[in-house]
Amino acid sequence: MLRYHRIFLLLILLAKISFPQHISLGIYSEYNVIPINNDSLALFYSFRIANSLLVFEKTTNGFEAGFQINIEITDSTSKFVKREFEQRKLITQKFDETNSGEIFTEVLLKFNIPNEKLNLFPSFSDLKSNREIKLRNHVLFKTDFSKNKFLSPIIVKRMGSESNYSLVNFDSTIPFDNNSYTLIFPITDFSVDSLIVTLESSIDTLRFVVTKFFDSQIVIELNEQINVNLTQNENLKTRNFIFDNFSTKLSEDKLKIKVETNERKTPIVFHKEVKWINKPKSLHNIDFAIKMLNYIEDENVVASIKKAKNESIALYNYWGKIDPSKETKFNELMYEFYTRVDYAVKNFTTVGVKNGAESDRGKVFIVYGEPSEIARINNHLGKVSEIWSYQKLGKSFTFIDKSGTGKFDLVEVK
């Protein structure tokens, strides 16, 4: 009854498509190192903490939480070098925000450290529950900048001008979404006037020539977000190549970034990942994701995907054929559809319905999206009913909880 031709679905989804939000696993961190001179370095360690990781307490002021970030640095003999920490306290008036994986607090810790082998030990502590999480340790190796002139690229997003950026700050990954990201390649060789950058994954190999650069100091600082600014400084500067307009061409995959110059034919290789950070949970179960297509497609089409040698590739190819923006790898239509599936699973699963996506309300939500209006009433038999109205489409759906278990059956479509 609810199956519709995919072109009709395309029109409905595009009318309601939302901008992807980054759903966090809880905490992200990364570090970036900039040379001060050959003997010392500036270390910038950044963190992104989601509200969903924190324990909030109800107080007279609202809902309060707090956390502390700790970093200890030791040398190659495990001798203590430095320790820094920062505490943050949060307050919100909205209970829904306490569980949000989309609201983050960013923290930036800065160090001036010697250019030698060092061990970094970061940790997170929740101040309300006293829970401590040991984060991944890192080892910094001494770098001879007279020989190794290439620093690790910094993943940023442009804020307006060509010298002002925000740090992406998702575990040094390049997010797989419809945003355009930038790589800043700092090098210490001021004779280089272009870079040859090759991006290799298991799916594609892309090659670019990068000629835009700024001779400037890289300043990383925290304002409302973590900013990366290229500022003039005669004493502390690198040649910073700006690599734009590449990220929307990348698929979700491991990535090798190979950097060459006209003089240096042996590439420097950096390993990164293009990661779908806000990937709908339903897409992690390919069988279930394919099953959901029954709401919008002919059963023969769904059966052909199931019979494919690689069901995952077949599913992505299906969505690729109706991708509204084929010039980019990220498929907004696919994202919107499976985000709705996730919402239905979370919000319409009840005692009477084991999987909310397979409920009548779930099916309608997946096909049509959020209603313009929901009216919840008791009918003359004392049963709870919901009327979902879609004003722009001129349609309404009436559901009744006949058993009193939260299983709302579709009884009328207008």
VEXKE-438485 format. One line per 4 residues: their letters; for each residue x, y, z of C-alpha. Coordinates in steps of 0.2 Angstrom, whole numbers. Each point is the difference from the previous one (the first is absolute). Layout:
A = X:Y:Z; ...
//
This chain:
MLRY = 0:0:0; 14:12:4; 12:-5:-15; 3:14:-12
HRIF = 10:2:-16; 17:6:4; -1:16:-10; -15:5:11
LLLI = 11:-4:16; 14:10:-7; -11:15:-1; -6:-3:18
LLAK = 17:-2:7; 8:15:-9; -14:11:7; 5:-5:18
ISFP = 18:-4:-1; 10:6:15; 18:5:2; 10:-15:7
QHIS = 5:2:18; 15:-8:8; -6:-14:11; 14:-3:13
LGIY = 6:-16:8; 4:11:15; 17:7:-2; 12:5:-14
SEYN = 18:6:1; 15:4:-10; 16:9:1; 10:11:-12
VIPI = 18:5:1; 8:16:-7; 19:3:1; 6:15:10
NNDS = 18:-3:-5; 10:-16:-2; 1:-3:19; -18:4:5
LALF = -18:-3:-5; -17:7:3; -12:-14:4; -19:3:-2
YSFR = -10:-14:7; -19:2:-3; -15:-9:6; -19:-1:-5
IANS = -11:-6:14; -19:-4:-3; -13:3:13; -5:-18:-2
LLVF = 16:-5:8; -3:10:16; -10:-3:16; -12:15:3
EKTT = -8:4:17; -16:9:2; 3:16:11; -9:16:3
NGFE = 9:8:-15; -4:-14:-12; 9:-15:-5; 19:1:4
AGFQ = 15:-11:-5; 18:2:1; 16:-9:-6; 19:1:0
INIE = 13:-3:-14; 17:-5:6; 16:-2:-10; 16:-7:7
ITDS = 16:0:-10; 16:-10:3; 16:-2:-9; 8:-16:-8
TSKF = 5:-6:18; -17:3:7; 6:15:9; -13:13:4
VKRE = 0:15:-12; -16:9:2; -18:-1:5; -15:10:-4
FEQR = -19:-1:4; -15:10:-3; -17:-1:8; -17:5:-8
KLIT = -17:2:8; -16:0:-11; -17:5:3; -16:-2:-10
QKFD = -18:4:3; -6:-14:-12; 0:-18:5; 1:-6:-18
ETNS = 17:9:-2; 7:-11:14; -1:-15:-11; 5:8:-16
GEIF = 14:-7:-11; 0:15:-11; 4:13:13; 19:1:4
TEVL = 12:9:11; 17:3:-7; 16:1:10; 17:5:-5
LKFN = 16:-2:9; 16:8:-5; 18:-5:4; 18:5:-5
IPNE = 10:-16:0; 17:-5:-4; 3:-8:-17; 4:-17:6
KLNL = -9:-17:2; -15:3:12; -14:-10:6; -18:7:1
FPSF = -12:-6:13; -18:8:-2; -15:-4:11; -17:5:4
SDLK = -9:2:16; -19:3:4; -1:11:15; -18:-6:4
SNRE = 3:-19:0; 19:0:3; 1:-11:-16; 17:0:-8
IKLR = 4:-5:-18; 18:-3:-6; 1:7:-17; 12:-7:-14
NHVL = 18:4:4; 12:7:-13; 18:1:-3; 9:15:-8
FKTD = 17:-3:-8; 14:12:-2; 0:8:-17; 14:8:-9
FSKN = -8:14:-10; 15:2:-11; -3:-17:-7; -19:-3:3
KFLS = -8:16:-6; -18:-6:-1; -11:1:15; -16:-10:2
PIIV = -15:8:-9; -13:9:11; -19:-3:-5; -10:16:1
KRMG = -15:9:-7; 0:17:-7; -8:13:11; 0:14:-13
SESN = 17:8:-5; 13:-11:-7; 11:1:16; -14:-4:13
YSLV = -6:-18:3; -8:-10:13; 8:-17:6; -11:-14:-6
NFDS = 6:-10:16; -8:-17:-3; 15:-12:4; 10:7:-14
TIPF = -12:-8:-12; -8:9:-15; -19:-1:2; -10:-8:-13
DNNS = -14:12:-3; -5:14:-12; 11:13:7; 16:6:-8
YTLI = 16:-2:10; 17:6:-2; 17:-7:4; 14:11:5
FPIT = 17:-7:-4; 14:9:10; 18:-2:-6; 16:8:5
DFSV = 8:1:-17; -4:18:-7; 7:-5:-17; -15:-11:-5
DSLI = -13:9:-10; -12:-15:-3; -5:-17:6; -6:-15:-9
VTLE = -13:-9:11; -7:-17:-4; -14:-7:10; -1:-19:0
SSID = -14:-11:7; -6:-17:-5; -13:8:-11; 8:15:-9
TLRF = 17:8:-3; -1:19:-2; 15:11:-5; 1:19:3
VVTK = 12:14:-2; 0:12:15; 7:18:-3; -9:11:12
FFDS = 11:3:16; 3:13:14; 16:3:8; -6:3:18
QIVI = -1:-6:18; -13:-13:4; -10:6:15; -13:-13:8
ELNE = -11:8:13; -17:-3:9; -13:13:-2; -18:-6:-2
QINV = 8:-14:-10; 18:-5:-3; 7:12:-14; 15:-3:-11
NLTQ = 7:17:-6; 14:4:-12; 8:15:7; 16:10:-5
NENL = 15:-2:11; 17:2:-6; 8:-12:12; -12:-14:2
KTRN = -7:-6:-17; -2:-14:-12; -5:-1:-18; -18:-6:1
FIFD = -8:-7:-15; -19:1:-1; -8:-15:-8; -19:3:-3
NFST = -14:-7:-10; 4:-19:2; -10:-7:15; -16:-2:-9
KLSE = 8:-11:-13; 5:-12:13; -9:-16:5; -1:-7:17
DKLK = 17:-10:2; 18:0:6; 10:13:-9; 18:1:-5
IKVE = 6:18:-3; 16:0:-10; 9:17:-2; 14:3:-13
TNER = 8:16:-7; 9:3:-16; 16:-3:8; -5:-14:12
KTPI = -7:-15:-10; 0:-12:15; -17:4:8; -3:4:18
VFHK = -15:-11:6; -13:5:13; -14:-12:5; -17:7:3
EVKW = -18:-6:0; -15:6:-8; -13:-4:13; -19:1:0
INKP = -1:7:18; -19:2:0; -4:-16:-10; -17:-6:4
KSLH = 0:-16:11; -12:-9:-12; 14:0:-13; 11:-10:11
NIDF = -12:-15:-3; -1:-2:-19; -14:-13:1; -11:11:10
AIKM = 5:15:-11; -5:-10:-16; -16:-5:9; -6:18:2
LNYI = 0:2:-18; -16:-10:-1; -9:16:6; 5:9:-16
EDEN = 5:-12:-13; -7:-15:-10; 3:-17:8; 10:-6:-16
VVAS = 12:15:2; 3:-4:18; 2:-19:-4; 13:4:-13
IKKA = 11:10:13; -2:-15:12; 7:-12:-14; 15:11:-4
KNES = 17:-7:3; 4:15:12; -16:6:7; 8:16:8
IALY = 6:6:-17; -16:-4:-8; -10:10:13; 12:15:-3
NYWG = -2:-2:-19; -18:1:2; 0:16:9; 13:7:-11
KIDP = -12:-1:-15; -11:12:8; 13:11:9; -6:18:-2
SKET = 18:6:0; 11:-12:-10; 14:12:-1; 4:-4:18
KFNE = 3:-17:9; -12:3:14; -18:-4:-3; -12:11:9
LMYE = -15:-10:-5; 7:-16:7; 5:9:16; -17:7:2
FYTR = -9:-16:-3; 10:-10:13; 0:14:12; -19:-2:0
VDYA = 2:-18:2; 11:3:16; -13:12:7; -14:-12:-3
VKNF = 10:-14:9; 3:11:15; -16:9:2; -13:-13:-6
TTVG = 6:-15:9; -11:-5:14; -6:-14:11; -12:-5:-14
VKNG = 12:4:-14; 17:-9:0; 7:11:-15; -7:17:-2
AESD = 6:1:-18; -12:-14:-4; -15:8:9; -13:9:-9
RGKV = 5:17:7; 18:-4:-5; -4:-5:-18; -9:17:-2
FIVY = 14:10:8; 13:-9:-11; -9:4:-16; -7:17:4
GEPS = 11:7:14; -5:11:15; -19:5:-1; -5:18:0
EIAR = -11:-3:15; -4:-15:12; -17:0:9; -1:-12:14
INNH = -18:-4:7; -11:-13:8; -14:-6:-11; -17:-5:6
LGKV = 6:-17:5; 13:6:11; 14:-5:-12; 15:12:-3
SEIW = 1:6:-18; 13:11:-10; -4:10:-15; 15:4:-11
SYQK = -3:15:-12; 12:4:-14; -7:17:-6; 11:2:-15
LGKS = -5:-17:-7; -18:2:5; 1:-17:9; -4:-7:17
FTFI = 2:-16:9; -10:-6:15; 7:-13:12; -9:-9:15
DKSG = 8:-9:15; -13:-14:0; 9:-11:13; 7:14:12
TGKF = 18:-6:-3; 6:14:-11; -3:-10:-16; -9:14:-10
DLVE = -8:-8:-16; -4:10:-15; -19:1:-2; -3:14:-12
VK = 9:10:-14; -7:16:-7
//
